[in-house]
Amino acid sequence: MADALTVVPAAVLRNLADKLYEKRKNAALDVEGIVKQLATAGDHDKITAVINLLTTEFTYSPQANHRKGGLIGLAAATVGLTSEAAQHLEQIVPPVLNSFSDQDSRVRYYACEALYNIAKVVRGDFIVFFNQIFDALCKLSADSDPNVQSAAHLLDRLVKDIVTESDQFSIEEFIPLLRERMNVLNPYVRQFLVGWITVLDSVPDIDMLGFLPDFLDGLFNMLSDSSHEIRQQADSALSEFLQEIKNSPSVDYGRMAEILVQRAGSPDEFTRLTAITWINEFVKLGGDQLVPYYAEILGAILPCISDKEEKIRVVARETNEELRTFKADPAEAFDVEAILSIARRQISSEWEATRIEALHWILALLNRHRTEVLQFLDDIFDTLLKGLSDPSDEVVLLVLDVHACIAKDPQHFRQLVVFLVHNFRVDNSLLEKRGALIIRRLCVLLNAERVYRELSTILEGESDLDFASLMVQALNLILLTSWELSEIRNLLKQSLVNPAGKDLYVSLYASWCHSPMAILSLCLLAQTYQHASAVIQSLGEEDINTKFLVQLDKLIRLLETPTFTCLRLQLLEPGRHMWLFKTLYGLLMLLPQQSAAFKILKTRLKALPSYSFNGEQLKKTSSGNPYQFLHHMSGGSQITEDGDINVDGGNSQNGINFAARLQQFQQMQHQHRAHLKAQALSRKISSSFPKETQRHEEPRQPQLSDVAASRSSKRGTG
């Protein structure tokens, strides 16, 4: 320091610490001249002493004016050194950088000015301090003093110019510094960072694209900034990078895909749109690189398909289609389980469009990777079954398509039908609202006869008799009315002449026994009229209740539909179809006379021409064993089961044991009657408890008239 005092006059040092700027400026010019002379003389020891003096006595002084003077003096010394300044930068720059955090805003301002002048002199040699300078500028960009901010911006522009022309700048050392600050929320810092990213990306020798995954998330974070200018700058930078990606032969898609997937779920609309746009390009460009990330990408795309913003929906749908057309193999890191898990989760989405696309994905996986999908069937089966209750018909139909695809294997077919019946049992509303849709669709996809046979087998042994009756009635109505089951109806109409029809008839009969009306419908459809008449005759008083009459009303109305056109035309040949007449008149006798169904059937029967029936035939029809009824016609042929002509008398019933069928029906109905009695008894017992409590509170002896009235009321209701 003593050397410095001999070199720098005391008056210069006093003026350097003066409160007036002009005096400090003049003193700095004196310092510049002194250092220049020393540099010319090559006396670098004295130069070092001068710099130490300016640093210790001025820049680190507790007096603000001293610190200002020290900063302007260091800048002046650098100017005096000119080309030889590089060897003294280790002394000059650190105290200036330290002043950037000074409490006095004017000191911070002079620090910016000093470093600006130093940088102008040393240019490329300045790069060794770049990271410290960048850190200081980052803080100053958000300074509370506008003048300091303005000075920092000037310095920042100069530093950018130096960096872009320097070959000593290390992008590898800079990136960690950038990444560390990318999630700062201050708008001024964000502008500062985007500015640097844009500038560095414009330098041909700096590969910013290779480091994009390190700061991509930060750029996306800025897209939702409250400042329009920052959003615009971030979007512009992202657009430029996306264009570079399209033109680059080598890109790390994987790391960036993970970031984009997260940003596709952003609450900010613009961020979502940008992210899904990038994903769309990645799917087109990424190829095999993206295969390990398909599940994550799909998880981002499916919700966006239902986005409230149309632009996002359009891009998401396009991306989804592009992704689904890509053929990858599990051996190539294509994770079937992960994709299946994503699709299963999205089946429960609140948005219909997303649920639909998730089901399309499961179908696509089944078609391409069936073996792998079936390995994880237990993970998705419950979700698929719940999908049958979806409020959207389109979703339900797709769920059924998936089920049908799975059920191509016999063991899965059985499992499907069992689960389906179980779902109908536990959720009666599903059977009521969607039963017809589900059954009809499965019949189209899986062969109607196969479906009905399996359902019949399951329902035959159903322990819940109320459900079994309800289910059979639903299946019977579908059988009689749906176009999808026309082939089954045609087959059943040939039950007496076709072994396949007979086999189906017997198969359905076992479960149809749960409902008298279903059995009668089956007999009328299969033209086993003699047996239908026997079923009617077997009905007891307990069978004719309100539910039965409601079902009977439906049957009468169904007789007027095209399904029973053949039956109605057979009424024109009473000689051949006596049992049909007896059956219809039997139904007529069961109906209340004032009901609409009674009038419909009576009108139909009255519309027939008056034929005279053979008295002997009527006698045989009304007595004896109905299964032995035969009427010999001319030519030696026989009429069996109401007139179906069959020359081979040895096979008159086509192998159907109607006596056994009737017994089967009666046994099932006996179980239903016992069940109804048990239910009635249970209700009676449960209803007696509150009455007993009431009697305890208000003792009252029952009167004979009360009991009589009760019995009368019960008889009237029955």
Beta strands, then each sheet from edge to edge (+ up, - down):
strand 1: 631-632
strand 2: 638-640
strand 3: 644-645
sheet 1: 1+ 2- 3+
end
